[in-house]
Amino acid sequence: MSSTVITNIASLVTNDPSLGDRSPLGLIRDAALVLDGVRVSWTGESSKAPATDNRVDAGGRAVIPGFVDSHSHLVFAGDRTEEFNARMSGRGYSAGGIRTTVAATRAATDAELETNLVRHLTEALRQGTTTLETKSGYGLTVHDEERALRIASAHTDEVTYLGAHIVSPDYADDPAAYVALVTGEMLDACAPHARWIDVFCEKGAFDGDQARAILTAGRDKGLHPRVHANQLSYGPGVQLAVELGAASADHCTHLTDADVDALANSDTVATLLPGAEFSTRAQWPDARRLLDAGVTVALSTDCNPGSSYTSSVPFCIALAVRDMRMTPDEALWSATAGGARALRRTDVGRLSPGAYADLAFLDAPSHVHLAYRPGVPLVDEVWRRGRRVA
């Protein structure tokens, strides 16, 4: 196993508060980073770097951990351009648009779904995302949900069963029968391919009792809960996520004081998805309120064909800083270490000894440029597991 030192790093974000400036980012100036195989073995000042087999000059660029995108929906077919155009022309957003993608996804072949998934994973990787979660939820039959997860699990370890995205159009007149399917035959077929179970707890999707039954059934099968919570309205999603020990409550746009307190006193991460608010012209989540209350916050893309068709974490960082009252430091931490927390991972989202060597070089001297220069493709080079991949 060969070792590599990366030197001449203008600023290195480690996300280890025991290093560097002792901030949450563990920022080291004029830094070096040593990779041993697939993992980080040393970080510190360039002048103190140990000898290694290989040497890479960062050329005064910043280095950050690879982004950890803990919420996406990438197994789909079809296009919802017309819906987006209509929404930008004044039509409101509701959960029902998912049905359009369901029809296209059911009609697609496995090869077509996989090609589309790989295209989006590659697109995300080029923009610095080295760990990515993705969900089913656009099939809503036993066969289509199982194949979505089977396809996804061939390309990422972080796979989520979302049979409870909406009530299947096939069961529009009998939601209880669909919940029985999601918690029975569909769950049995899907559980072997997934790590997580999710539910869209929202008006127009699943109420609190239905969501509890779905998440509990998944947990009994060994899947860990996460929840689409409080996106379009106030509701029971966040409280349910905390009650069931979910890894994350995602969206968190409409929160009561009790919801914020529950998150602050739990291990459940509030995952914020500003791409959805951008694409639906909806109310922004109040990240400042959550952070000031002590809630752990993650920042992700929610990449999907209907309400947030972006795979760009840097774009979401810029939105979070501009419109959700996060600082550049908080936004970067949330998009890396915060995403890792939302996936209950300790081996990604940081660049300190023992972590995977997943990192991005920025064509800038500081991570602050991700928000300072919005829309500029600053991710210059991406390494995953100690190897240059983009």
Protein Blocks (a to p, Z undefined) as FASTA:
>chain_A
ZZdddehifbacehpakgcjlpanopaehiadddehjbcfbdcdfklpccdfbdcdekhp
acddddddfbdcfbcgdjdklmmmmmmnopacdfklmmmmmmmmmmpcfklmmmmmmmmm
mmmmmnopabdcddehinopaklmmmmmmmmmmmbcbdcdffklbccfklmmmmmlmmmm
mmmmmmmmmmmmpmbdcddddehiacfklmmmmmmmmmmnopacdddehklbgcfklmmm
mmnopabdghjlaccfklmmmmmmccbdcdddfklmmmnopacddfklmmmnopacddde
kiafkloccfbfklmmmmmmmmnopafklmmmmmmmmmmmmnopakgoiacehiacdddd
ddbfbfklmmmmghiafbfbdceehiafZZ
